[in-house]
Every structure is written in structure tokens, then in C-alpha cells.
């Protein structure tokens, strides 16, 4: 995914408009729009502003995969998990455990058939 795709997703996750974000970050709306449309790229300082605002890494914004996780999905899951409250993290973990149990039941059912 490109920088613009990541930026658009982060804006949507926060239920912001581009105009609202531009105002909050003191960026011209037309400049922000060009970032989202991938017709322009931000400088290093602006990347830092976005990373700080959205609480993500610059690697995430630039779609740079460090190789520390197996897939980009794992990177995304970790990013989302880190943005949750402590209570939400506990709920998320419990929901994931439900998926594991469901998978185990399916594997057992396949072995028995």
C-alpha cells in the first residue's frame, strides 16, 4: 500500500475529514489532499507530524516492512492493538482465543471425518 492509502485509512479510522485534519496539523487542505491522492509526498518533518498524531511508525506510513513480523497483516494487527485501551486489549485477546478454539474444533472435526 502507498503512503496515501495508509493516510486515508488513518483519517477514516479517526472519523475525520481531510479538512479537519489539515486544520489540526496546520497543513494546507490542498497539500493534505495531494498526500492522500499520492500526487505529492511529505517531507521528513511532516512524516514525523503524521506519525506522532496517529501514533504509528514512519515505517508504517511509508509501507516499509522491517521483516520483524511475518506479514503486513501482523504489523497492522499490532498497530491496531497498540491503539486500544487496556480494557479493549483484554477483550481483543479473549476474542482471538475464541477464534483459536473454533479453529481447533474445525481441525478436530476434519480429522474425525
N, CA, C and O atoms as a Tinker XYZ file with bonds, in Angstrom:
   452  protein
     1  N      0.840000   -1.185000    0.000000    73     2
     2  CA     0.000000    0.000000    0.000000    64     1     3
     3  C      0.880000    1.242000    0.000000    63     2     4     5
     4  O      1.991000    1.231000    0.530000    81     3
     5  N      0.384000    2.279000   -0.584000    73     3     6
     6  CA     1.129000    3.529000   -0.678000    64     5     7
     7  C      0.881000    4.402000    0.553000    63     6     8     9
     8  O     -0.016000    4.143000    1.355000    81     7
     9  N      1.694000    5.428000    0.672000    73     7    10
    10  CA     1.541000    6.383000    1.762000    64     9    11
    11  C      0.115000    6.941000    1.793000    63    10    12    13
    12  O     -0.509000    7.007000    2.852000    81    11
    13  N     -0.387000    7.337000    0.638000    73    11    14
    14  CA    -1.728000    7.912000    0.574000    64    13    15
    15  C     -2.812000    6.968000    1.054000    63    14    16    17
    16  O     -3.765000    7.391000    1.708000    81    15
    17  N     -2.672000    5.699000    0.735000    73    15    18
    18  CA    -3.667000    4.703000    1.175000    64    17    19
    19  C     -3.632000    4.571000    2.692000    63    18    20    21
    20  O     -4.677000    4.534000    3.343000    81    19
    21  N     -2.429000    4.502000    3.250000    73    19    22
    22  CA    -2.305000    4.427000    4.719000    64    21    23
    23  C     -2.880000    5.679000    5.371000    63    22    24    25
    24  O     -3.619000    5.593000    6.353000    81    23
    25  N     -2.540000    6.832000    4.825000    73    23    26
    26  CA    -3.020000    8.083000    5.398000    64    25    27
    27  C     -4.541000    8.155000    5.337000    63    26    28    29
    28  O     -5.184000    8.539000    6.314000    81    27
    29  N     -5.112000    7.791000    4.208000    73    27    30
    30  CA    -6.574000    7.802000    4.073000    64    29    31
    31  C     -7.221000    6.873000    5.110000    63    30    32    33
    32  O     -8.220000    7.237000    5.732000    81    31
    33  N     -6.656000    5.686000    5.294000    73    31    34
    34  CA    -7.213000    4.732000    6.263000    64    33    35
    35  C     -7.154000    5.288000    7.683000    63    34    36    37
    36  O     -8.102000    5.138000    8.454000    81    35
    37  N     -6.045000    5.925000    8.023000    73    35    38
    38  CA    -5.909000    6.502000    9.366000    64    37    39
    39  C     -6.907000    7.637000    9.573000    63    38    40    41
    40  O     -7.488000    7.769000   10.650000    81    39
    41  N     -7.100000    8.439000    8.560000    73    39    42
    42  CA    -8.075000    9.532000    8.649000    64    41    43
    43  C     -9.470000    8.970000    8.854000    63    42    44    45
    44  O    -10.232000    9.470000    9.682000    81    43
    45  N     -9.807000    7.927000    8.099000    73    43    46
    46  CA   -11.136000    7.315000    8.222000    64    45    47
    47  C    -11.322000    6.645000    9.577000    63    46    48    49
    48  O    -12.404000    6.710000   10.160000    81    47
    49  N    -10.256000    5.992000   10.088000    73    47    50
    50  CA   -10.346000    5.354000   11.406000    64    49    51
    51  C    -10.690000    6.360000   12.493000    63    50    52    53
    52  O    -11.391000    6.032000   13.450000    81    51
    53  N    -10.205000    7.566000   12.347000    73    51    54
    54  CA   -10.460000    8.623000   13.331000    64    53    55
    55  C    -11.745000    9.390000   13.047000    63    54    56    57
    56  O    -12.082000   10.330000   13.768000    81    55
    57  N    -12.462000    8.992000   12.000000    73    55    58
    58  CA   -13.700000    9.682000   11.606000    64    57    59
    59  C    -13.462000   11.175000   11.403000    63    58    60    61
    60  O    -14.261000   12.010000   11.828000    81    59
    61  N    -12.364000   11.491000   10.753000    73    59    62
    62  CA   -12.022000   12.877000   10.448000    64    61    63
    63  C    -12.275000   13.165000    8.978000    63    62    64    65
    64  O    -12.334000   12.255000    8.151000    81    63
    65  N    -12.422000   14.425000    8.674000    73    63    66
    66  CA   -12.370000   14.831000    7.279000    64    65    67
    67  C    -10.940000   15.300000    7.016000    63    66    68    69
    68  O    -10.204000   15.628000    7.946000    81    67
    69  N    -10.565000   15.327000    5.766000    73    67    70
    70  CA    -9.232000   15.826000    5.439000    64    69    71
    71  C     -9.092000   17.279000    5.880000    63    70    72    73
    72  O     -8.028000   17.698000    6.336000    81    71
    73  N    -10.155000   18.030000    5.742000    73    71    74
    74  CA   -10.118000   19.445000    6.133000    64    73    75
    75  C     -9.874000   19.587000    7.638000    63    74    76    77
    76  O     -9.091000   20.436000    8.065000    81    75
    77  N    -10.549000   18.752000    8.443000    73    75    78
    78  CA   -10.355000   18.795000    9.890000    64    77    79
    79  C     -8.913000   18.465000   10.259000    63    78    80    81
    80  O     -8.299000   19.144000   11.082000    81    79
    81  N     -8.382000   17.411000    9.639000    73    79    82
    82  CA    -7.010000   17.023000    9.930000    64    81    83
    83  C     -6.034000   18.117000    9.511000    63    82    84    85
    84  O     -5.108000   18.447000   10.253000    81    83
    85  N     -6.237000   18.668000    8.345000    73    83    86
    86  CA    -5.355000   19.733000    7.868000    64    85    87
    87  C     -5.353000   20.901000    8.847000    63    86    88    89
    88  O     -4.303000   21.475000    9.138000    81    87
    89  N     -6.515000   21.245000    9.345000    73    87    90
    90  CA    -6.627000   22.343000   10.305000    64    89    91
    91  C     -5.890000   21.999000   11.599000    63    90    92    93
    92  O     -5.146000   22.826000   12.127000    81    91
    93  N     -6.091000   20.790000   12.109000    73    91    94
    94  CA    -5.445000   20.379000   13.358000    64    93    95
    95  C     -3.926000   20.345000   13.246000    63    94    96    97
    96  O     -3.221000   20.663000   14.204000    81    95
    97  N     -3.422000   19.958000   12.069000    73    95    98
    98  CA    -1.979000   19.810000   11.887000    64    97    99
    99  C     -1.336000   21.027000   11.222000    63    98   100   101
   100  O     -0.134000   21.045000   10.959000    81    99
   101  N     -2.157000   22.035000   10.958000    73    99   102
   102  CA    -1.659000   23.259000   10.327000    64   101   103
   103  C     -1.002000   22.974000    8.972000    63   102   104   105
   104  O      0.085000   23.463000    8.664000    81   103
   105  N     -1.705000   22.169000    8.182000    73   103   106
   106  CA    -1.271000   21.820000    6.829000    64   105   107
   107  C     -2.348000   22.331000    5.874000    63   106   108   109
   108  O     -3.537000   22.218000    6.173000    81   107
   109  N     -1.962000   22.876000    4.760000    73   107   110
   110  CA    -2.952000   23.339000    3.790000    64   109   111
   111  C     -3.813000   22.160000    3.343000    63   110   112   113
   112  O     -3.275000   21.099000    3.027000    81   111
   113  N     -5.133000   22.321000    3.310000    73   111   114
   114  CA    -6.004000   21.224000    2.867000    64   113   115
   115  C     -5.615000   20.677000    1.495000    63   114   116   117
   116  O     -5.692000   19.470000    1.269000    81   115
   117  N     -5.204000   21.539000    0.589000    73   115   118
   118  CA    -4.814000   21.070000   -0.742000    64   117   119
   119  C     -3.554000   20.204000   -0.676000    63   118   120   121
   120  O     -3.405000   19.255000   -1.446000    81   119
   121  N     -2.654000   20.538000    0.246000    73   119   122
   122  CA    -1.436000   19.735000    0.421000    64   121   123
   123  C     -1.791000   18.366000    0.966000    63   122   124   125
   124  O     -1.305000   17.349000    0.472000    81   123
   125  N     -2.647000   18.340000    1.993000    73   123   126
   126  CA    -3.069000   17.066000    2.574000    64   125   127
   127  C     -3.773000   16.223000    1.514000    63   126   128   129
   128  O     -3.547000   15.016000    1.426000    81   127
   129  N     -4.608000   16.848000    0.728000    73   127   130
   130  CA    -5.318000   16.131000   -0.336000    64   129   131
   131  C     -4.331000   15.511000   -1.319000    63   130   132   133
   132  O     -4.537000   14.384000   -1.769000    81   131
   133  N     -3.277000   16.219000   -1.654000    73   131   134
   134  CA    -2.293000   15.672000   -2.591000    64   133   135
   135  C     -1.528000   14.506000   -1.976000    63   134   136   137
   136  O     -1.097000   13.604000   -2.694000    81   135
   137  N     -1.352000   14.515000   -0.646000    73   135   138
   138  CA    -0.731000   13.363000    0.017000    64   137   139
   139  C     -1.639000   12.139000   -0.092000    63   138   140   141
   140  O     -1.188000   11.044000   -0.426000    81   139
   141  N     -2.924000   12.344000    0.196000    73   139   142
   142  CA    -3.891000   11.241000    0.163000    64   141   143
   143  C     -4.019000   10.682000   -1.256000    63   142   144   145
   144  O     -4.205000    9.478000   -1.436000    81   143
   145  N     -3.921000   11.547000   -2.251000    73   143   146
   146  CA    -4.049000   11.124000   -3.644000    64   145   147
   147  C     -2.726000   10.629000   -4.245000    63   146   148   149
   148  O     -2.675000   10.255000   -5.417000    81   147
   149  N     -1.672000   10.631000   -3.447000    73   147   150
   150  CA    -0.342000   10.186000   -3.886000    64   149   151
   151  C      0.228000   11.005000   -5.040000    63   150   152   153
   152  O      0.991000   10.486000   -5.855000    81   151
   153  N     -0.137000   12.265000   -5.110000    73   151   154
   154  CA     0.454000   13.129000   -6.136000    64   153   155
   155  C      1.593000   13.957000   -5.559000    63   154   156   157
   156  O      2.300000   14.655000   -6.286000    81   155
   157  N      1.760000   13.870000   -4.250000    73   155   158
   158  CA     2.831000   14.581000   -3.563000    64   157   159
   159  C      3.219000   13.786000   -2.334000    63   158   160   161
   160  O      2.385000   13.101000   -1.742000    81   159
   161  N      4.497000   13.876000   -1.943000    73   159   162
   162  CA     4.963000   13.170000   -0.752000    64   161   163
   163  C      5.409000   14.179000    0.309000    63   162   164   165
   164  O      5.985000   15.218000   -0.015000    81   163
   165  N      5.137000   13.863000    1.573000    73   163   166
   166  CA     5.527000   14.788000    2.640000    64   165   167
   167  C      7.040000   14.750000    2.882000    63   166   168   169
   168  O      7.716000   13.771000    2.565000    81   167
   169  N      7.541000   15.837000    3.448000    73   167   170
   170  CA     8.953000   15.858000    3.844000    64   169   171
   171  C      9.093000   15.110000    5.177000    63   170   172   173
   172  O      8.102000   14.674000    5.762000    81   171
   173  N     10.327000   14.971000    5.642000    73   171   174
   174  CA    10.585000   14.195000    6.860000    64   173   175
   175  C      9.858000   14.766000    8.077000    63   174   176   177
   176  O      9.295000   14.013000    8.871000    81   175
   177  N      9.866000   16.070000    8.223000    73   175   178
   178  CA     9.211000   16.683000    9.377000    64   177   179
   179  C      7.707000   16.430000    9.361000    63   178   180   181
   180  O      7.101000   16.182000   10.404000    81   179
   181  N      7.114000   16.493000    8.186000    73   179   182
   182  CA     5.677000   16.241000    8.078000    64   181   183
   183  C      5.363000   14.775000    8.361000    63   182   184   185
   184  O      4.336000   14.467000    8.966000    81   183
   185  N      6.238000   13.874000    7.930000    73   183   186
   186  CA     6.061000   12.454000    8.268000    64   185   187
   187  C      6.051000   12.266000    9.780000    63   186   188   189
   188  O      5.240000   11.509000   10.314000    81   187
   189  N      6.950000   12.956000   10.463000    73   187   190
   190  CA     7.005000   12.864000   11.928000    64   189   191
   191  C      5.706000   13.377000   12.546000    63   190   192   193
   192  O      5.202000   12.802000   13.510000    81   191
   193  N      5.174000   14.447000   11.993000    73   191   194
   194  CA     3.914000   15.007000   12.498000    64   193   195
   195  C      2.797000   13.981000   12.358000    63   194   196   197
   196  O      2.039000   13.755000   13.301000    81   195
   197  N      2.691000   13.362000   11.192000    73   195   198
   198  CA     1.664000   12.333000   10.981000    64   197   199
   199  C      1.860000   11.147000   11.924000    63   198   200   201
   200  O      0.899000   10.665000   12.523000    81   199
   201  N      3.085000   10.683000   12.054000    73   199   202
   202  CA     3.366000    9.529000   12.923000    64   201   203
   203  C      2.984000    9.841000   14.367000    63   202   204   205
   204  O      2.376000    9.014000   15.046000    81   203
   205  N      3.341000   11.023000   14.825000    73   203   206
   206  CA     3.021000   11.426000   16.203000    64   205   207
   207  C      1.507000   11.547000   16.379000    63   206   208   209
   208  O      0.950000   11.065000   17.365000    81   207
   209  N      0.853000   12.185000   15.427000    73   207   210
   210  CA    -0.589000   12.415000   15.529000    64   209   211
   211  C     -1.357000   11.098000   15.557000    63   210   212   213
   212  O     -2.245000   10.914000   16.389000    81   211
   213  N     -1.019000   10.182000   14.653000    73   211   214
   214  CA    -1.757000    8.923000   14.547000    64   213   215
   215  C     -1.174000    7.816000   15.417000    63   214   216   217
   216  O     -1.725000    6.717000   15.470000    81   215
   217  N     -0.069000    8.095000   16.097000    73   215   218
   218  CA     0.592000    7.115000   16.964000    64   217   219
   219  C      0.963000    5.850000   16.187000    63   218   220   221
   220  O      0.671000    4.729000   16.605000    81   219
   221  N      1.618000    6.070000   15.041000    73   219   222
   222  CA     2.105000    4.973000   14.209000    64   221   223
   223  C      3.573000    5.246000   13.894000    63   222   224   225
   224  O      4.078000    6.345000   14.122000    81   223
   225  N      4.234000    4.246000   13.375000    73   223   226
   226  CA     5.629000    4.433000   12.994000    64   225   227
   227  C      5.710000    5.042000   11.595000    63   226   228   229
   228  O      4.777000    4.938000   10.799000    81   227
   229  N      6.820000    5.662000   11.323000    73   227   230
   230  CA     7.064000    6.176000    9.982000    64   229   231
   231  C      7.176000    5.002000    9.017000    63   230   232   233
   232  O      6.770000    5.112000    7.860000    81   231
   233  N      7.723000    3.880000    9.479000    73   231   234
   234  CA     7.763000    2.664000    8.652000    64   233   235
   235  C      6.359000    2.294000    8.191000    63   234   236   237
   236  O      6.154000    1.950000    7.027000    81   235
   237  N      5.399000    2.365000    9.099000    73   235   238
   238  CA     4.019000    2.040000    8.739000    64   237   239
   239  C      3.511000    3.006000    7.669000    63   238   240   241
   240  O      2.927000    2.587000    6.670000    81   239
   241  N      3.736000    4.287000    7.887000    73   239   242
   242  CA     3.263000    5.287000    6.928000    64   241   243
   243  C      3.853000    5.082000    5.542000    63   242   244   245
   244  O      3.177000    5.276000    4.531000    81   243
   245  N      5.124000    4.688000    5.507000    73   243   246
   246  CA     5.822000    4.523000    4.225000    64   245   247
   247  C      5.702000    3.108000    3.666000    63   246   248   249
   248  O      6.277000    2.792000    2.624000    81   247
   249  N      4.948000    2.258000    4.370000    73   247   250
   250  CA     4.760000    0.876000    3.947000    64   249   251
   251  C      6.089000    0.135000    3.847000    63   250   252   253
   252  O      6.320000   -0.646000    2.924000    81   251
   253  N      6.956000    0.402000    4.822000    73   251   254
   254  CA     8.236000   -0.286000    4.883000    64   253   255
   255  C      8.117000   -1.428000    5.868000    63   254   256   257
   256  O      7.869000   -1.213000    7.054000    81   255
   257  N      8.292000   -2.626000    5.384000    73   255   258
   258  CA     8.161000   -3.825000    6.207000    64   257   259
   259  C      9.543000   -4.223000    6.725000    63   258   260   261
   260  O     10.434000   -4.543000    5.938000    81   259
   261  N      9.718000   -4.203000    8.021000    73   259   262
   262  CA    11.024000   -4.462000    8.624000    64   261   263
   263  C     11.419000   -5.932000    8.603000    63   262   264   265
   264  O     12.596000   -6.259000    8.756000    81   263
   265  N     10.458000   -6.812000    8.416000    73   263   266
   266  CA    10.764000   -8.232000    8.444000    64   265   267
   267  C     10.704000   -8.821000    9.843000    63   266   268   269
   268  O     10.924000  -10.019000   10.021000    81   267
   269  N     10.407000   -7.991000   10.840000    73   267   270
   270  CA    10.313000   -8.491000   12.213000    64   269   271
   271  C      9.032000   -9.277000   12.440000    63   270   272   273
   272  O      8.957000  -10.109000   13.344000    81   271
   273  N      8.036000   -9.014000   11.625000    73   271   274
   274  CA     6.815000   -9.803000   11.695000    64   273   275
   275  C      6.699000  -10.582000   10.392000    63   274   276   277
   276  O      7.353000  -10.260000    9.399000    81   275
   277  N      5.874000  -11.590000   10.410000    73   275   278
   278  CA     5.768000  -12.479000    9.252000    64   277   279
   279  C      5.063000  -11.820000    8.066000    63   278   280   281
   280  O      5.411000  -12.063000    6.911000    81   279
   281  N      4.079000  -10.991000    8.366000    73   279   282
   282  CA     3.296000  -10.394000    7.283000    64   281   283
   283  C      2.935000   -8.962000    7.627000    63   282   284   285
   284  O      3.103000   -8.507000    8.759000    81   283
   285  N      2.441000   -8.274000    6.632000    73   283   286
   286  CA     1.958000   -6.919000    6.840000    64   285   287
   287  C      0.698000   -6.934000    7.700000    63   286   288   289
   288  O      0.414000   -5.975000    8.418000    81   287
   289  N     -0.049000   -8.024000    7.623000    73   287   290
   290  CA    -1.244000   -8.150000    8.458000    64   289   291
   291  C     -0.857000   -8.141000    9.937000    63   290   292   293
   292  O     -1.551000   -7.542000   10.758000    81   291
   293  N      0.247000   -8.803000   10.273000    73   291   294
   294  CA     0.700000   -8.793000   11.662000    64   293   295
   295  C      1.086000   -7.387000   12.097000    63   294   296   297
   296  O      0.777000   -6.968000   13.213000    81   295
   297  N      1.759000   -6.664000   11.214000    73   295   298
   298  CA     2.099000   -5.274000   11.522000    64   297   299
   299  C      0.839000   -4.452000   11.781000    63   298   300   301
   300  O      0.786000   -3.662000   12.723000    81   299
   301  N     -0.173000   -4.647000   10.936000    73   299   302
   302  CA    -1.430000   -3.905000   11.080000    64   301   303
   303  C     -2.141000   -4.293000   12.367000    63   302   304   305
   304  O     -2.664000   -3.432000   13.075000    81   303
   305  N     -2.163000   -5.578000   12.671000    73   303   306
   306  CA    -2.797000   -6.044000   13.906000    64   305   307
   307  C     -2.119000   -5.434000   15.128000    63   306   308   309
   308  O     -2.787000   -4.993000   16.063000    81   307
   309  N     -0.811000   -5.412000   15.116000    73   307   310
   310  CA    -0.064000   -4.836000   16.233000    64   309   311
   311  C     -0.341000   -3.339000   16.358000    63   310   312   313
   312  O     -0.505000   -2.826000   17.465000    81   311
   313  N     -0.394000   -2.642000   15.230000    73   311   314
   314  CA    -0.679000   -1.209000   15.252000    64   313   315
   315  C     -2.055000   -0.946000   15.857000    63   314   316   317
   316  O     -2.209000   -0.069000   16.707000    81   315
   317  N     -3.049000   -1.707000   15.415000    73   315   318
   318  CA    -4.398000   -1.533000   15.930000    64   317   319
   319  C     -4.440000   -1.895000   17.408000    63   318   320   321
   320  O     -5.033000   -1.167000   18.204000    81   319
   321  N     -3.822000   -3.006000   17.785000    73   319   322
   322  CA    -3.830000   -3.453000   19.178000    64   321   323
   323  C     -3.222000   -2.395000   20.094000    63   322   324   325
   324  O     -3.754000   -2.121000   21.169000    81   323
   325  N     -2.131000   -1.813000   19.677000    73   323   326
   326  CA    -1.454000   -0.800000   20.500000    64   325   327
   327  C     -2.294000    0.450000   20.686000    63   326   328   329
   328  O     -2.072000    1.199000   21.637000    81   327
   329  N     -3.243000    0.693000   19.812000    73   327   330
   330  CA    -4.070000    1.891000   19.923000    64   329   331
   331  C     -5.288000    1.685000   20.825000    63   330   332   333
   332  O     -6.032000    2.632000   21.081000    81   331
   333  N     -5.495000    0.478000   21.301000    73   331   334
   334  CA    -6.644000    0.171000   22.147000    64   333   335
   335  C     -6.374000    0.525000   23.603000    63   334   336   337
   336  O     -5.223000    0.624000   24.028000    81   335
   337  N     -7.449000    0.715000   24.359000    73   335   338
   338  CA    -7.323000    0.902000   25.805000    64   337   339
   339  C     -6.975000   -0.449000   26.436000    63   338   340   341
   340  O     -7.077000   -1.483000   25.776000    81   339
   341  N     -6.572000   -0.447000   27.685000    73   339   342
   342  CA    -6.222000   -1.693000   28.374000    64   341   343
   343  C     -7.412000   -2.658000   28.390000    63   342   344   345
   344  O     -7.248000   -3.859000   28.171000    81   343
   345  N     -8.598000   -2.131000   28.647000    73   343   346
   346  CA    -9.793000   -2.978000   28.678000    64   345   347
   347  C    -10.077000   -3.553000   27.284000    63   346   348   349
   348  O    -10.416000   -4.729000   27.152000    81   347
   349  N     -9.938000   -2.729000   26.258000    73   347   350
   350  CA   -10.167000   -3.202000   24.899000    64   349   351
   351  C     -9.143000   -4.252000   24.494000    63   350   352   353
   352  O     -9.471000   -5.193000   23.771000    81   351
   353  N     -7.907000   -4.100000   24.952000    73   351   354
   354  CA    -6.872000   -5.104000   24.658000    64   353   355
   355  C     -7.253000   -6.444000   25.263000    63   354   356   357
   356  O     -7.097000   -7.484000   24.623000    81   355
   357  N     -7.755000   -6.426000   26.505000    73   355   358
   358  CA    -8.180000   -7.676000   27.154000    64   357   359
   359  C     -9.302000   -8.344000   26.363000    63   358   360   361
   360  O     -9.290000   -9.557000   26.155000    81   359
   361  N    -10.261000   -7.549000   25.931000    73   359   362
   362  CA   -11.385000   -8.089000   25.147000    64   361   363
   363  C    -10.882000   -8.647000   23.820000    63   362   364   365
   364  O    -11.305000   -9.721000   23.393000    81   363
   365  N     -9.989000   -7.926000   23.178000    73   363   366
   366  CA    -9.428000   -8.376000   21.902000    64   365   367
   367  C     -8.726000   -9.726000   22.063000    63   366   368   369
   368  O     -8.899000  -10.624000   21.239000    81   367
   369  N     -7.947000   -9.858000   23.109000    73   367   370
   370  CA    -7.229000  -11.115000   23.366000    64   369   371
   371  C     -8.228000  -12.251000   23.572000    63   370   372   373
   372  O     -8.044000  -13.343000   23.035000    81   371
   373  N     -9.275000  -12.003000   24.339000    73   371   374
   374  CA   -10.280000  -13.039000   24.576000    64   373   375
   375  C    -10.994000  -13.422000   23.279000    63   374   376   377
   376  O    -11.287000  -14.597000   23.055000    81   375
   377  N    -11.271000  -12.442000   22.430000    73   375   378
   378  CA   -11.912000  -12.748000   21.148000    64   377   379
   379  C    -10.982000  -13.586000   20.271000    63   378   380   381
   380  O    -11.431000  -14.510000   19.592000    81   379
   381  N     -9.710000  -13.269000   20.285000    73   379   382
   382  CA    -8.747000  -14.053000   19.496000    64   381   383
   383  C     -8.681000  -15.490000   20.010000    63   382   384   385
   384  O     -8.541000  -16.426000   19.222000    81   383
   385  N     -8.781000  -15.665000   21.315000    73   383   386
   386  CA    -8.767000  -17.007000   21.887000    64   385   387
   387  C     -9.990000  -17.803000   21.430000    63   386   388   389
   388  O     -9.909000  -19.015000   21.230000    81   387
   389  N    -11.114000  -17.120000   21.266000    73   387   390
   390  CA   -12.317000  -17.780000   20.749000    64   389   391
   391  C    -12.043000  -18.298000   19.336000    63   390   392   393
   392  O    -12.422000  -19.422000   19.005000    81   391
   393  N    -11.386000  -17.482000   18.501000    73   391   394
   394  CA   -11.039000  -17.920000   17.149000    64   393   395
   395  C    -10.132000  -19.147000   17.190000    63   394   396   397
   396  O    -10.301000  -20.073000   16.397000    81   395
   397  N     -9.183000  -19.155000   18.101000    73   395   398
   398  CA    -8.285000  -20.310000   18.220000    64   397   399
   399  C     -9.060000  -21.577000   18.573000    63   398   400   401
   400  O     -8.826000  -22.641000   18.000000    81   399
   401  N     -9.984000  -21.449000   19.523000    73   399   402
   402  CA   -10.788000  -22.613000   19.906000    64   401   403
   403  C    -11.657000  -23.089000   18.745000    63   402   404   405
   404  O    -11.816000  -24.292000   18.536000    81   403
   405  N    -12.214000  -22.150000   17.995000    73   403   406
   406  CA   -13.027000  -22.514000   16.827000    64   405   407
   407  C    -12.171000  -23.251000   15.793000    63   406   408   409
   408  O    -12.611000  -24.250000   15.224000    81   407
   409  N    -10.963000  -22.767000   15.551000    73   407   410
   410  CA   -10.063000  -23.419000   14.601000    64   409   411
   411  C     -9.714000  -24.825000   15.057000    63   410   412   413
   412  O     -9.655000  -25.754000   14.251000    81   411
   413  N     -9.483000  -24.974000   16.353000    73   411   414
   414  CA    -9.135000  -26.288000   16.885000    64   413   415
   415  C    -10.304000  -27.262000   16.726000    63   414   416   417
   416  O    -10.097000  -28.431000   16.399000    81   415
   417  N    -11.516000  -26.792000   16.954000    73   415   418
   418  CA   -12.698000  -27.633000   16.782000    64   417   419
   419  C    -12.843000  -28.061000   15.330000    63   418   420   421
   420  O    -13.175000  -29.212000   15.046000    81   419
   421  N    -12.592000  -27.127000   14.405000    73   419   422
   422  CA   -12.679000  -27.452000   12.979000    64   421   423
   423  C    -11.623000  -28.489000   12.592000    63   422   424   425
   424  O    -11.911000  -29.409000   11.828000    81   423
   425  N    -10.428000  -28.348000   13.106000    73   423   426
   426  CA    -9.356000  -29.314000   12.802000    64   425   427
   427  C     -9.706000  -30.690000   13.342000    63   426   428   429
   428  O     -9.466000  -31.707000   12.690000    81   427
   429  N    -10.270000  -30.711000   14.529000    73   427   430
   430  CA   -10.655000  -31.983000   15.130000    64   429   431
   431  C    -11.774000  -32.630000   14.332000    63   430   432   433
   432  O    -11.762000  -33.842000   14.117000    81   431
   433  N    -12.739000  -31.836000   13.891000    73   431   434
   434  CA   -13.854000  -32.369000   13.109000    64   433   435
   435  C    -13.358000  -32.925000   11.774000    63   434   436   437
   436  O    -13.858000  -33.952000   11.316000    81   435
   437  N    -12.388000  -32.268000   11.147000    73   435   438
   438  CA   -11.843000  -32.746000    9.865000    64   437   439
   439  C    -11.107000  -34.067000   10.084000    63   438   440   441
   440  O    -11.231000  -34.982000    9.269000    81   439
   441  N    -10.352000  -34.179000   11.162000    73   439   442
   442  CA    -9.606000  -35.413000   11.455000    64   441   443
   443  C    -10.550000  -36.584000   11.695000    63   442   444   445
   444  O    -10.245000  -37.718000   11.328000    81   443
   445  N    -11.700000  -36.308000   12.313000    73   443   446
   446  CA   -12.657000  -37.360000   12.638000    64   445   447
   447  C    -13.470000  -37.797000   11.417000    63   446   448   449
   448  O    -14.056000  -38.880000   11.424000    81   447
   449  N    -13.513000  -36.966000   10.367000    73   447   450
   450  CA   -14.321000  -37.346000    9.208000    64   449   451
   451  C    -13.580000  -38.237000    8.260000    63   450   452
   452  O    -14.130000  -38.640000    7.235000    81   451
